[in-house]
Amino acid sequence: MITKLYQMNNILRTSDLLSQPRIYLYQNYFLYVIALLLPVFPKLLPFFIVLFGLLSIVNIIKGYNKAELGEVSILLIILYVLHVFGMFTTENVDRGLFDLEVKLSLLAIPLSFIGFRFLTTTAFNNILKLFMLGTISNGLICLVYATYNYFFSDLLPGRHAYYFFFSGYFSTLVHPNYFALYANFSLVILSYLEWPIFVKGSWQNRIRSAVIAVFFTALVVFSGSKIGLIMWLVIAFGITVLLLREVRHKWVPIITMVLLLSLVVGFIQSAPTARERFFSLVRVAQRDALDKKADDSTSARLLVYKAGLNLVINQDWIGQGTGDFQDALDAEYERLGYEYPLSKHLNAHNLFVQTWIALGVPGFLMIIGLFTLMFSLAFKVRDNLFLGFSGVFLIISLTESTFNVQTGVVFFAFFAVLFSRRLKVSV
């Protein structure tokens, strides 16, 4: 640690403010800030992304690094270009321009990395730790706010006071599904960084890691996100399987998994609102037919999926256009008599269907190709972190149009490029 601090002081004492060591150091600091703010205040990120990108340009101009784009970055840029071309078939220009603005990270983040390379593995791990810290900060802010409302705010009409600790009333900084995404991915990061502790670390360190893991699990439950709970189950099962292969006492991961799952189920069953939300999946699955007037989230999603699939089957292969996807969906809702999705102007709630509606077959195949590439890279080098990231984002993308909101697209573009560039540097 002392040696690293000494090296950092030498870098900062360099007279040339734009020397190669200083620029790389600045860029790492900007990456730290981006990782910290992403789960808490994503609206502040564009400023730091631009500064990071400008330093990449300086790196190229001064000859410190060659302009370089990885395969994932190239696909992200092509996907954004497809949305630009989609404007030529768009009638709703205002919505199309807004959509291009939301998805700008697909272009800006890959380009901002064009002249960057990593200094050390420590810097990469620091990025992960700061993202976890940002998620913890978000969770603590929500807990404090919910506690204040519990004791000092009037009860919600028809709700119990504990409802302040659940769903959108708890997750006030970002949408609950994306809050659950951040908490689940933080759990993946924790297992990646602390894996030696899980396997053969001291009991003190194991307890610390277990407490943090329970905290992230609690955030997933408090978010009230059904897809978040599914992500958590997949992650917990995957970690348990990996631990069974490595630890000496096989009963420890199994008992831990059972205890955590029991706590989650116990919370859901003890809170009527949580029980109603999660077990609505079972009731909807048992119905013989969809209720066109249903307004609960599960039924509404099924209505949306049916309308979206009808649309992609009957539309032209080039899609509706970048800005016309919502108008086309609303027209389909009206034709089918789906009142709630029409009144709320719900999007397709699926990244693949959403992209297919807007950009047709080329856009759909591009999304498929992007995930295929990411999983291929992760499996090729056995990078469980990259695999976990790709997996949780794929899961949430099945129930959310993740590229239609900045909380989804910025998160994806940042870590997809970060992990793919790290693989290229380490190979």
C-alpha positions in Angstrom: 0.0 0.0 0.0 2.8 2.4 0.9 4.5 1.7 -2.4 1.3 2.4 -4.3 0.9 5.7 -2.5 4.5 6.6 -3.3 4.0 5.9 -7.0 0.8 7.9 -7.0 2.5 10.9 -5.4 5.3 10.7 -8.1 2.6 10.7 -10.8 0.8 13.7 -9.3 4.2 15.6 -8.9 4.9 15.3 -12.6 5.0 18.8 -14.1 3.2 17.9 -17.3 -0.5 17.8 -16.4 -1.2 15.8 -19.6 1.5 13.2 -19.1 0.6 9.6 -19.9 0.6 8.5 -16.2 -1.5 11.5 -15.2 -4.1 11.0 -17.9 -4.5 7.3 -17.1 -4.8 8.2 -13.4 -7.5 10.8 -14.2 -9.4 8.3 -16.3 -9.4 5.8 -13.5 -10.7 8.4 -11.1 -13.5 9.2 -13.5 -14.4 5.5 -13.8 -14.5 5.4 -10.0 -16.9 8.3 -9.9 -19.1 6.8 -12.7 -19.3 3.4 -10.9 -20.2 5.1 -7.6 -22.9 7.4 -9.0 -24.5 4.9 -11.4 -26.7 3.2 -8.8 -27.5 6.4 -6.9 -27.6 9.5 -9.2 -27.4 8.3 -12.8 -28.4 11.7 -14.2 -25.0 13.1 -13.1 -23.1 10.5 -15.3 -23.0 12.3 -18.7 -20.6 15.0 -17.5 -18.0 12.4 -16.2 -18.4 10.2 -19.3 -17.7 13.2 -21.6 -14.6 14.1 -19.5 -13.4 10.5 -19.6 -13.9 10.4 -23.4 -12.0 13.7 -23.9 -9.0 12.2 -22.0 -9.1 9.2 -24.4 -8.9 11.6 -27.3 -5.9 13.3 -25.7 -4.3 9.8 -25.3 -4.7 9.2 -29.0 -3.5 12.7 -30.1 -0.4 12.5 -27.9 0.4 8.9 -29.1 0.0 7.3 -25.7 -2.5 4.8 -27.0 -3.9 3.7 -30.4 -7.6 4.2 -31.2 -9.2 0.9 -30.5 -12.7 -0.6 -30.3 -13.5 -4.0 -29.0 -16.1 -6.3 -30.6 -18.8 -5.5 -28.0 -18.2 -1.8 -28.5 -18.6 -2.2 -32.3 -21.9 -4.0 -32.0 -23.2 -1.3 -29.6 -22.3 1.5 -32.0 -23.9 -0.4 -34.9 -27.1 -0.9 -32.8 -27.2 2.9 -32.2 -26.6 3.6 -35.9 -29.6 1.3 -36.7 -31.7 3.5 -34.5 -30.5 6.5 -36.4 -31.4 4.9 -39.7 -34.8 4.0 -38.1 -35.5 7.8 -38.1 -35.9 7.6 -41.9 -39.0 5.5 -41.5 -40.3 7.4 -38.5 -43.3 9.7 -38.5 -43.2 10.6 -34.8 -39.9 12.5 -35.0 -40.1 14.0 -31.5 -40.4 10.6 -29.9 -37.6 9.3 -32.2 -35.2 12.1 -31.2 -36.0 11.5 -27.5 -35.3 7.7 -28.0 -32.0 8.6 -29.6 -31.1 10.8 -26.6 -32.0 8.0 -24.1 -29.9 5.5 -26.1 -26.9 7.8 -26.6 -24.9 5.8 -24.1 -24.7 3.0 -26.7 -22.6 5.3 -28.8 -20.9 7.6 -26.2 -19.6 5.0 -23.8 -17.9 2.7 -26.4 -16.3 5.8 -28.0 -15.2 7.2 -24.6 -13.1 4.0 -24.1 -11.5 4.3 -27.5 -8.2 5.6 -26.1 -8.1 4.0 -22.7 -6.3 1.0 -21.2 -6.2 -0.3 -17.7 -3.4 0.5 -15.3 -3.8 -2.3 -12.8 -6.1 -5.0 -11.7 -6.5 -3.0 -8.5 -8.2 -0.2 -10.4 -10.7 -2.6 -11.9 -11.5 -4.1 -8.5 -11.9 -0.6 -7.1 -14.5 0.2 -9.8 -16.5 -2.9 -8.7 -16.2 -2.0 -5.0 -17.4 1.6 -5.7 -20.4 0.3 -7.6 -21.2 -1.9 -4.6 -20.7 1.1 -2.3 -23.1 3.1 -4.5 -25.7 0.4 -4.3 -25.3 0.2 -0.5 -25.6 4.0 -0.3 -28.8 3.9 -2.4 -30.2 1.2 0.0 -29.3 3.1 3.1 -31.0 6.3 1.7 -34.1 4.3 0.9 -34.1 2.7 4.4 -33.8 6.1 6.1 -36.5 7.6 4.0 -38.8 4.6 4.5 -38.2 4.7 8.3 -39.0 8.4 8.4 -42.2 7.9 6.5 -43.1 4.9 8.7 -43.0 7.0 11.9 -43.9 10.5 10.7 -46.0 10.3 7.5 -49.7 9.6 7.2 -50.6 6.0 6.3 -51.3 5.4 2.7 -55.0 4.9 2.0 -55.8 1.2 2.3 -52.1 0.3 3.0 -50.2 -0.9 6.1 -47.4 1.3 7.4 -44.8 -1.3 6.4 -45.7 -0.6 2.8 -43.2 2.3 2.9 -40.6 -0.5 3.0 -41.8 -2.1 -0.2 -41.7 -1.6 -4.0 -41.8 1.9 -5.4 -42.5 3.5 -2.0 -39.1 2.1 -0.9 -37.0 2.4 -4.0 -37.4 6.2 -4.5 -34.2 6.9 -6.5 -34.5 4.4 -9.3 -37.3 2.1 -10.6 -37.7 -1.0 -8.3 -36.8 -3.5 -11.0 -33.5 -1.7 -11.8 -32.8 -1.2 -8.1 -33.2 -5.0 -7.8 -30.8 -5.4 -10.8 -28.2 -3.3 -9.1 -28.5 -5.2 -5.8 -28.3 -8.6 -7.6 -25.3 -7.5 -9.6 -23.6 -6.2 -6.4 -24.2 -9.7 -5.0 -22.4 -11.1 -8.0 -19.5 -8.7 -7.5 -19.3 -9.5 -3.8 -19.0 -13.3 -4.6 -16.3 -12.5 -7.3 -14.2 -10.2 -5.0 -14.6 -12.3 -1.8 -14.5 -15.8 -3.4 -11.3 -16.8 -1.5 -13.0 -15.8 1.7 -16.0 -17.9 0.9 -13.8 -20.9 0.3 -11.1 -20.7 2.9 -11.2 -17.3 4.6 -11.3 -16.5 8.3 -14.7 -16.7 10.1 -14.6 -12.9 10.7 -14.3 -12.1 7.0 -16.9 -14.7 6.1 -19.3 -13.1 8.6 -18.7 -9.7 7.1 -19.3 -10.9 3.6 -22.4 -12.8 4.8 -23.9 -9.6 6.3 -23.3 -7.7 3.1 -24.9 -10.5 1.1 -27.9 -10.5 3.4 -28.2 -6.7 3.0 -28.3 -7.0 -0.8 -30.8 -9.8 -0.5 -33.0 -7.6 1.7 -32.8 -4.8 -0.9 -34.1 -7.2 -3.6 -37.0 -8.2 -1.4 -37.8 -4.7 -0.4 -37.8 -3.6 -4.0 -40.9 -5.8 -4.6 -39.5 -6.8 -7.9 -40.6 -10.3 -9.1 -38.0 -10.4 -11.8 -35.4 -9.3 -9.2 -36.3 -12.2 -7.0 -35.9 -14.6 -10.0 -32.5 -13.1 -10.6 -31.6 -13.6 -7.0 -32.6 -17.2 -7.1 -30.5 -17.9 -10.2 -27.5 -16.1 -8.5 -27.9 -17.9 -5.2 -28.2 -21.3 -7.0 -25.2 -20.6 -9.1 -23.0 -19.6 -6.1 -24.2 -22.6 -4.2 -23.2 -25.0 -7.0 -19.8 -23.4 -7.4 -19.2 -23.6 -3.6 -20.1 -27.2 -3.5 -17.3 -27.9 -6.0 -14.7 -26.1 -3.9 -15.4 -26.0 -0.2 -14.5 -28.8 2.2 -17.7 -28.9 4.2 -20.5 -29.3 1.6 -23.3 -28.8 4.1 -22.3 -25.1 4.7 -23.4 -23.6 1.3 -26.5 -25.8 1.3 -27.6 -24.7 4.8 -26.8 -21.1 3.9 -28.9 -21.2 0.8 -31.8 -22.8 2.7 -31.6 -20.1 5.5 -31.5 -17.2 3.0 -34.4 -18.7 1.0 -36.4 -19.3 4.2 -35.9 -15.7 5.2 -37.1 -14.4 1.8 -40.1 -16.6 1.8 -40.9 -15.8 5.4 -40.9 -12.1 4.7 -43.1 -12.5 1.6 -45.7 -14.7 3.5 -45.7 -12.4 6.6 -46.4 -9.2 4.6 -49.9 -9.3 2.9 -48.9 -6.8 0.2 -45.7 -8.7 -0.6 -47.5 -12.0 -0.6 -50.2 -10.6 -2.9 -47.7 -9.2 -5.4 -45.5 -12.3 -5.7 -48.1 -15.0 -5.6 -50.2 -13.1 -8.3 -47.9 -15.0 -10.7 -49.5 -18.3 -9.7 -53.0 -17.0 -10.0 -52.4 -15.5 -13.5 -50.8 -18.7 -14.7 -53.9 -20.7 -13.6 -56.3 -18.6 -15.6 -57.8 -20.1 -18.7 -57.9 -16.8 -20.6 -56.4 -13.3 -20.2 -58.6 -10.6 -18.7 -58.5 -7.7 -21.1 -59.3 -5.2 -18.4 -56.8 -6.5 -15.9 -54.6 -3.8 -14.3 -52.2 -5.7 -12.1 -48.6 -5.8 -13.2 -48.4 -9.5 -14.1 -51.6 -9.6 -16.1 -50.7 -6.3 -17.8 -47.4 -7.7 -18.9 -49.0 -10.7 -20.5 -51.4 -8.4 -22.4 -48.4 -6.4 -23.5 -46.5 -9.5 -24.7 -49.4 -10.7 -26.7 -49.9 -7.3 -28.4 -46.2 -7.0 -29.0 -45.9 -10.5 -30.6 -48.9 -9.8 -32.8 -47.3 -6.7 -33.9 -43.9 -8.2 -34.9 -45.6 -11.1 -36.7 -47.7 -8.8 -38.9 -45.4 -5.8 -39.4 -42.8 -5.2 -42.2 -39.4 -6.7 -41.7 -37.8 -3.3 -41.2 -40.0 -2.5 -38.2 -42.1 0.5 -37.3 -39.2 3.0 -37.0 -37.3 4.5 -34.1 -40.0 6.9 -33.0 -43.2 5.0 -34.0 -43.0 1.9 -31.8 -45.2 3.3 -29.1 -47.8 4.6 -31.5 -47.9 1.1 -33.1 -48.3 -0.6 -29.8 -51.0 1.8 -28.7 -52.9 1.0 -31.9 -52.6 -2.7 -31.2 -53.8 -2.3 -27.6 -56.8 -0.4 -28.9 -57.6 -3.1 -31.5 -57.4 -5.9 -29.0 -59.4 -3.9 -26.3 -56.5 -3.8 -23.8 -57.6 -0.8 -21.7 -54.9 -0.6 -19.0 -51.8 -0.9 -21.3 -53.4 1.7 -23.6 -54.1 4.2 -20.8 -50.6 3.9 -19.5 -48.9 3.7 -23.0 -46.9 0.7 -21.9 -43.9 -0.3 -23.9 -43.2 -3.9 -24.9 -41.5 -4.7 -21.5 -39.1 -6.9 -23.4 -35.8 -5.7 -24.9 -36.0 -8.2 -27.8 -39.6 -7.6 -28.8 -39.2 -3.8 -28.3 -36.2 -3.7 -30.6 -38.0 -5.9 -33.1 -41.0 -3.6 -33.2 -38.8 -0.5 -33.7 -36.0 -1.8 -36.0 -37.5 -5.0 -37.4 -35.5 -8.2 -38.0 -32.1 -6.4 -38.2 -32.5 -4.9 -34.8 -33.7 -8.1 -33.2 -30.8 -10.1 -34.7 -28.4 -7.4 -33.5 -29.6 -7.8 -29.9 -29.3 -11.6 -30.2 -25.8 -11.3 -31.6 -24.8 -8.9 -28.8 -25.8 -11.3 -26.0 -24.3 -14.3 -27.9 -21.0 -12.5 -28.2 -20.9 -11.6 -24.5 -21.7 -15.1 -23.3 -19.2 -16.5 -25.8 -16.4 -14.2 -24.4 -17.4 -15.0 -20.8 -17.4 -18.8 -21.4 -14.2 -18.7 -23.4 -12.1 -17.2 -20.6 -14.2 -18.6 -17.8 -15.0 -15.1 -16.5 -17.8 -15.7 -13.9 -18.2 -12.0 -13.3 -18.8 -11.2 -17.0 -21.1 -14.3 -17.2 -23.0 -13.1 -14.1 -23.5 -9.6 -15.5 -24.6 -10.9 -18.9 -27.0 -13.4 -17.2 -28.8 -10.9 -14.9 -29.1 -8.4 -17.6 -30.6 -11.0 -20.0 -33.1 -12.0 -17.3 -34.3 -8.4 -16.6 -34.4 -7.8 -20.4 -37.1 -10.5 -20.7 -39.5 -8.4 -18.7 -38.2 -4.8 -19.3 -37.3 -2.7 -22.3 -34.0 -2.1 -20.7 -32.6 0.1 -23.5 -35.6 2.5 -23.2 -34.5 4.0 -19.9 -31.1 5.5 -18.9 -31.0 3.4 -15.7 -30.8 0.3 -17.9 -28.9 1.4 -21.0 -26.1 3.3 -19.1 -25.6 0.4 -16.7 -25.4 -2.1 -19.6 -23.2 -0.1 -21.9 -20.7 0.8 -19.1 -20.1 -2.7 -17.8 -20.4 -4.5 -21.1 -17.6 -2.3 -22.6 -15.6 -2.4 -19.3 -15.6 -6.1 -19.0 -15.0 -6.8 -22.7 -12.1 -4.3 -22.8 -10.6 -5.9 -19.6 -10.7 -9.3 -21.3 -8.8 -7.9 -24.3 -6.1 -6.3 -22.1 -5.7 -9.4 -19.9 -5.4 -11.9 -22.9 
